[in-house]
């Protein structure tokens, strides 16, 4: 009989036996609202997280951002992240970036931009109360707005992550 990792992973209850890989197709819109002279921001829920203490061992997002809204310049720039909490201001930090950290978007070409974000580190999300969701955050540079309104940005692509629920 072999020894080591192969044998260990075959046992029930051993770390490695309860990992899941999730691949989500994203097809949604985000409304970014101008927030004074700083930037515009918006957030949208793209999925739910399982209940418990979640150990995320890695994540990637490959997204395309498209807008026909003339309130944005054709070469707009911004940033996106995916987090367990929604964004509430013109910065991305803490639980707003715990799944995919802040990642540059743009410059767009004809109002279309692509971005790829990754989370190579192990991240723990405490969802014991079952209230955490996957939130896609989008910031747009203030200089890229043609007025002080808002713009609708379509987001398509995939989000993949590898996780285990390690506690209730």
N, C-alpha and C positions, 0 to 999 in steps of 0.2 A: 504494500500500500504506500502511496506517495505521501510525503510530509510537506508542510509549509502552507503557502497561501492557497493553493488549489484546494487542498483538503479543508482548510479553514473556511473558505467561501462557500463550500458545499453544506456546511452546518447551518441549521436554521437559527435565527437570532444573532448571527455574527455580522458585524459591519460589512457591508458589501452585498448582503443578500436582499436588502430592501430598497435598493436604489431604483429610481424611475427616471426615464428620459422623456421630456415633454417637448414636442415640436408644435408650435402654434402658428397658424396662418393669420396674419393681421390684415384686416381690411376695414378701416375706420376713418373717422375724421376728428381733427382737433381744432377747436376754435381758440386762436391766440388773440388775446386782447391787449392793446397797448396800455402800458402802465407808466405814463409820464415819459420823461426823457431817458429812462433807463433801458427798458426792453419790453417785449410783449411775451406773455407766457400763457400756456394752457395745459390741461391734463385730461386724460381720458382713461377709464378703466378698460383693460384689455383681457382680464381674466381673474380668477380667484386662486388663492393659495390654499393648500390643504391645512387643516387644523393641526396644531402641534408645534414643536420646535423643529424647524426645517433647516437642514444642512444642504446648502447649494454648493456643489463642487465645481461649477463652471456654467457660464451662460454666453450666448452670442445672439446678436440681433442684426439682421440684414434688412434695412428698411429703405423705401423710396418715399419721398415727401413731394407732393404735387399740389400746386394751387393755381387756380385761374383767377384768383382774387387780385384785382388791380391795386388794392391797398398795400400790396407787397411789391417790391422791385423785382425785376426778372432775374436778378442775381443775388437774391437774399441769402443771408447766412444765419446760422443759429447753433443750437445745441439740443441734444435729446438725452434722456436717461430713462431707465425703468426702475421703479422703486416700489416698496411695499406701502408707501404713504403718498398721497397726492401732493403736488407742488402747490404752494400758497403764495409765492412771491417770485421775484425776478432772479433768484439764485437757485442753484441745484445743490443740495447738501443732505447729509444724514440719511434718513429713510427714503428720501426721494431718489437716491442713487445706489441703494444697496443691492439691487439685482444687476443692473448695467450702469456703470458710472457715466458721468457727463461725457458726451462724445460730440465732436464737431459735426455739423451738418452744413454742407455747401462749400463754396458758393454754388448756388443753383444755376442751371442753364435753362433759359426760357421757363423759369419758375418751377423747375424739377431738380431735386437734389437727392443724392443717395448717401447713406452712411452705414458703417458697420461698427458696432460696439461689442466689446467683450468684457467678461468678468473672469479673469483667470484665477482669482483667489477663492478660497473657501469662505463662504458667507453664511452666517446664522441669522435666521429670521424667526422671532418669537411670535407665533400666531396661535398661542394657547387659547385666546378668546375668540378665534375664528373671524376676526374682523379685517385682516390684511388682504389686500388685493394687489394685482399687478397693475401699476399705474404707469402709463406712458406720458412722460413730461416733454414739452417742447418749448424752447425759448427762441425768440427771433430778435436779432439786434435792432435796437430802436432806429438806427439810421436807415434800415431797410423798409420802414413803413412810409407810405406816401401821405398818410394822414393819421390822425390820432384814434382811429377806430379799431376794428378787429378784422381778422382774416381767417378763413376756413382753409385748413390744410388737410388733404387726403393722405393717409399713411397706409402703405401696403408692404408686405414682406413676411419674414418669418422671425420668430423668437424661439430659441432652443435653450433648454437648461436641464441639468442633471442634478437630481436632488434625492434626499432621503428624509423621511420624517423620523426623527430620533427620540422624540418624547411627546407626551400629550400635554 
